[in-house]
Amino acid sequence: MGLAVVLAFIVGISMAVRPVMKNHGMALGAALSTVWLGEVFSITAMEIAMNGIDYWIGGIQAGSISNPLFWIGFAVAVPAGYLAAWPVNWILLTRNLRQCH
């Protein structure tokens, strides 16, 4: 679970930084300072929802990906993470704390 959270932050911030660097001609440091706030709140909301649902369903206890419990937890956690991050992103966009790249 901890590895999933760390990777979510790394991948999420990386996916936001690259278009900002490319489209706005920013250096890495400037792009990171532009996107970090919105990404941190969005990814945090998503990860809390996804990991909470996966823990509640029991998908975390599945021994391998061949266990149906793993896939049930995955199938419910992904939409839950998306739905949890949606209002966070909407609030950040309406308050100009985040921009569409």
C-alpha positions in Angstrom: 0.0 0.0 0.0 2.8 2.4 0.8 4.6 1.6 -2.5 1.4 2.3 -4.4 1.0 5.7 -2.7 4.6 6.7 -3.4 4.3 5.6 -7.0 1.0 7.4 -7.4 2.7 10.7 -6.4 5.7 10.1 -8.6 3.7 9.1 -11.7 0.9 11.7 -11.1 3.3 14.6 -10.7 5.5 13.5 -13.6 2.5 13.3 -15.9 1.5 16.8 -14.9 5.0 18.3 -15.2 5.8 17.1 -18.6 3.1 18.9 -20.5 3.7 22.1 -18.6 7.4 21.9 -19.5 6.6 21.2 -23.1 3.7 23.6 -23.7 5.0 26.6 -21.6 8.7 26.1 -22.1 9.4 25.9 -18.4 12.3 24.3 -16.7 11.8 21.3 -14.4 11.9 23.4 -11.2 9.4 26.0 -12.5 7.0 23.3 -13.7 7.2 21.4 -10.4 6.4 24.6 -8.5 3.4 25.2 -10.9 1.8 21.8 -10.5 2.7 20.4 -7.1 -0.1 21.9 -5.0 -3.0 20.7 -7.2 -1.4 17.3 -7.7 -0.8 16.7 -4.1 -4.4 17.4 -3.0 -5.8 15.5 -6.0 -3.6 12.4 -5.6 -4.1 12.4 -1.8 -7.9 12.3 -2.1 -7.6 9.6 -4.8 -5.3 7.4 -2.7 -7.3 7.7 0.5 -10.4 6.6 -1.3 -8.7 3.8 -3.3 -6.8 2.3 -0.4 -9.7 2.7 2.0 -12.1 0.9 -0.4 -9.5 -1.8 -1.2 -8.8 -2.4 2.5 -12.5 -2.5 3.3 -13.3 -5.0 0.5 -10.3 -7.1 1.4 -8.5 -6.9 -1.9 -5.3 -6.1 0.0 -5.3 -9.5 1.6 -5.4 -11.3 -1.8 -2.3 -13.5 -2.1 -1.9 -12.9 -5.9 -3.6 -11.3 -8.8 -5.2 -14.6 -9.7 -7.4 -14.2 -6.6 -10.8 -12.9 -7.6 -10.9 -10.7 -4.4 -7.9 -8.7 -5.8 -9.9 -7.9 -9.0 -13.1 -7.1 -7.1 -11.2 -4.7 -4.9 -9.5 -3.2 -7.9 -12.7 -2.8 -9.8 -14.4 -0.9 -7.0 -11.3 1.1 -5.8 -10.5 2.7 -9.2 -13.9 4.3 -9.7 -13.9 5.3 -6.0 -10.5 7.1 -6.5 -11.7 8.9 -9.6 -14.9 10.0 -7.9 -13.1 11.2 -4.8 -10.6 13.2 -6.8 -13.2 14.8 -9.0 -14.6 17.4 -6.5 -11.1 18.2 -5.3 -10.0 19.0 -8.8 -13.2 21.0 -9.5 -12.5 23.1 -6.4 -8.9 23.6 -7.3 -9.8 24.6 -10.8 -12.6 27.1 -9.8 -10.2 28.8 -7.3 -7.4 29.0 -9.8 -5.1 26.8 -7.7 -4.8 24.3 -10.5 -4.9 24.8 -14.3 -5.7 22.5 -17.2 -2.5 21.9 -19.0 
